Structures are given as structure tokens and as C-alpha cells.
Amino acid sequence: MIVARRFLVPLFGFLGLVTVLALGFRLQDPHLLPSQMLNRPLPAFNLPRLGNPSKTWSEKDLYGKVSLLNVWATWCPSCVHEHPQLMRISREQDISIFGINYNDDTVKALAWLQRYGDPFQLNIADHDGQLAIDLGVYGAPETFLLDAKGIIRYRHVGVVDEQVWADIFTPMIAELNRQDGGS
């Protein structure tokens, strides 16, 4: 009887672990991470412009029309994959893209933008990552959809590719523009 108990405890522990993992793998969208910032204004910040620390940006500089806020870094391989789509959006769509260069080296970031192109209307240098922390960022890339008043309406974790752009962002942007009167 003692021998049987010694084997039952690990067996039930193993079965419990399998159950927890099985439930975790059943998530519909593993990129869907909850955000406490949805439907809230951007956190207040005053951070330097990437490459020009004498010029600072605040959350108020992002107000005025529906826009995207993209968290990126040179150390992020997925950001390289996402970048051509951001370049296409900046050329072909009537939407501003603001960048947050997250926990990065300024010289490397400027060289990266020189090499791959700069889709950002403005680029914020978040050297210590505090703005990203305030936004609840898990990593890069992450993209936030902002309404004209700077309210976060959607958060996408991972690469914005053509399908994500067409299926998620395009209809949401159209709806926000309708709500804001096309501004």
C-alpha cells in the first residue's frame, strides 16, 4: 500500500500538469494578451526624440487623429519582419504611425531606420522602457491603435502583417474615423 501511494502522488501531479497545459494550448489566440490600458488614455510621458534628445515628445503630440503607436527595437527580429508592412502602410494609408524605440541603443536605432526606412511620423526614445512598462508592453513588436483623443482602442501583440492589417486594423480604423467624423 505504501509503494502504491509513492507512485500515485507523482502520477496525479503529472496528470494535473497535463490538464493545465492542455487548457493553456486551447487558447483561441495566443497573441491575445489582456491589456489594462484598453479604452484608457495614453499614459503621460515626456521623452526625447530618437536622435535628438533636446527635442521631447509628450502624449499630447499624438492627439488629433486616429493613429498607430508601434513599439520596436533593433534587437527584435520580428520587428525586421514587420517593418516592410509598416513602410507600406505609411506610404499607402492615411494614418500616422508613431514609434517607440524600446530599450535600444540610439546609434543602432538610427542606423536601422536608415537601412530599412522610417515609417514613423515621430519616434520616441524610450531608453529605460518606462513608457513601455506604463503601456503594459510584454515585448516588441506591439502596436496600439489610438483614437483622435489619444485613447487606446486596440493592442496587437506581434507582427502586423497584411492579414492583420486587413482583418483587424482596417475595419477598426474606419469605424474610429466614422466616430470621430473622419478626422
C-alpha positions in Angstrom: 0.0 0.0 0.0 2.9 2.4 0.8 4.5 1.6 -2.5 1.3 2.4 -4.4 1.0 5.8 -2.7 4.5 6.7 -3.6 3.6 6.2 -7.3 0.1 7.8 -7.1 1.3 11.2 -5.9 3.6 11.8 -8.8 1.0 10.3 -11.2 -1.7 12.7 -10.0 0.8 15.6 -10.2 1.7 14.7 -13.7 -2.0 14.4 -14.7 -2.7 17.8 -13.2 0.1 19.3 -15.1 -1.1 17.8 -18.4 -4.6 19.2 -17.7 -3.3 22.7 -17.1 -1.1 22.6 -20.2 -4.0 21.2 -22.3 -6.2 24.0 -21.2 -3.5 26.6 -22.0 -3.0 25.2 -25.5 -6.7 25.6 -26.2 -6.5 29.4 -26.1 -8.0 30.7 -29.3 -5.4 33.3 -29.9 -2.0 33.1 -28.1 -1.2 36.7 -29.1 -4.3 37.9 -27.3 -2.8 39.3 -24.1 -5.1 41.3 -21.8 -4.4 45.0 -21.5 -5.4 47.2 -18.6 -4.9 50.2 -20.9 -7.7 49.5 -23.4 -10.2 52.4 -23.5 -7.9 54.5 -21.4 -5.8 57.5 -22.4 -2.1 57.1 -23.2 -0.1 57.4 -20.0 1.5 60.8 -19.5 5.1 61.0 -20.7 7.8 63.4 -21.8 10.6 61.6 -23.7 13.3 62.6 -26.1 13.0 62.3 -29.8 15.1 59.5 -31.2 18.4 61.0 -32.3 17.6 64.5 -30.9 17.5 64.5 -27.1 17.0 68.2 -27.0 13.5 67.8 -28.6 11.0 66.0 -26.4 7.6 64.5 -27.1 4.6 64.0 -24.9 1.4 62.1 -25.2 -0.4 65.3 -26.4 1.8 65.2 -29.6 -0.1 62.0 -30.6 -3.6 63.5 -30.4 -5.6 64.9 -33.3 -6.5 61.9 -35.4 -6.7 58.1 -35.4 -3.1 56.8 -35.3 -0.9 53.8 -34.6 1.7 53.6 -31.9 4.3 50.9 -32.7 6.8 49.6 -30.1 10.0 48.4 -31.9 13.7 47.8 -31.3 16.8 46.8 -33.3 17.3 43.7 -31.1 13.8 42.4 -32.2 13.9 40.0 -35.1 10.1 40.2 -35.5 10.4 44.0 -36.0 12.6 43.4 -39.1 9.9 41.1 -40.4 7.1 43.6 -39.6 8.9 46.7 -41.0 8.1 46.4 -44.7 4.4 46.3 -43.8 4.8 49.5 -41.7 6.6 51.1 -44.6 3.7 50.1 -47.0 1.1 51.5 -44.5 3.0 54.8 -44.1 3.1 55.2 -48.0 -0.4 54.0 -48.9 -2.7 54.7 -45.9 -3.9 58.0 -44.4 -2.8 57.2 -40.9 0.1 58.4 -38.8 2.5 55.8 -37.3 4.3 56.9 -34.2 7.3 54.8 -33.0 8.5 54.0 -29.5 12.1 52.8 -29.7 12.2 50.5 -26.7 15.3 49.8 -24.6 17.6 50.3 -27.5 20.8 52.0 -28.5 20.2 55.3 -30.3 23.1 54.8 -32.8 21.9 51.4 -33.7 18.3 52.5 -34.0 19.1 55.4 -36.3 21.3 53.1 -38.5 18.4 50.6 -38.5 16.0 53.2 -39.8 18.5 54.4 -42.4 18.9 50.8 -43.6 15.2 49.7 -43.6 13.4 53.1 -44.0 11.5 55.2 -41.5 7.7 54.8 -41.5 7.2 56.9 -38.3 5.9 60.4 -38.2 7.8 60.7 -34.9 9.9 58.4 -33.0 10.2 58.4 -29.2 13.3 57.1 -27.5 12.2 55.0 -24.5 15.7 54.2 -23.3 14.7 52.9 -19.9 11.5 51.3 -21.0 9.3 53.2 -18.6 6.7 54.2 -21.2 6.5 50.6 -22.5 6.0 49.4 -18.9 3.3 52.0 -18.4 1.6 50.7 -21.6 1.9 47.1 -20.3 4.2 46.0 -23.2 5.4 42.5 -23.0 8.0 42.8 -25.8 8.4 44.1 -29.3 6.7 44.5 -31.6 3.4 45.7 -30.2 1.1 48.1 -31.9 -1.6 50.2 -30.3 -4.5 51.8 -32.1 -5.3 55.3 -30.8 -8.4 57.4 -31.4 -8.1 61.1 -32.1 -8.2 61.9 -28.3 -5.3 59.5 -27.5 -7.5 56.8 -26.1 -6.1 53.3 -26.7 -8.7 51.3 -28.6 -6.8 48.2 -29.5 -3.5 46.5 -28.8 -1.9 44.0 -31.1 1.0 41.8 -29.8 3.3 40.6 -32.5 3.8 41.4 -36.1 1.4 43.5 -38.1 1.3 41.7 -41.4 -1.1 42.1 -44.4 -3.7 39.8 -42.9 -3.7 41.5 -39.5 -3.8 44.9 -41.2 -6.8 43.9 -43.5 -8.8 41.9 -41.0 -8.3 43.8 -37.8 -6.8 47.3 -38.2 -8.6 48.5 -41.4 -12.1 48.0 -40.1 -11.3 49.4 -36.7 -9.7 52.5 -38.2 -12.7 53.0 -40.5 -15.1 52.8 -37.5 -13.0 55.1 -35.4 -12.8 57.6 -38.3 -16.6 57.5 -38.6 -17.0 58.1 -34.9 -14.6 61.0 -35.0 -16.2 62.5 -38.0 -13.5 61.5 -40.4 -10.8 63.4 -38.6 
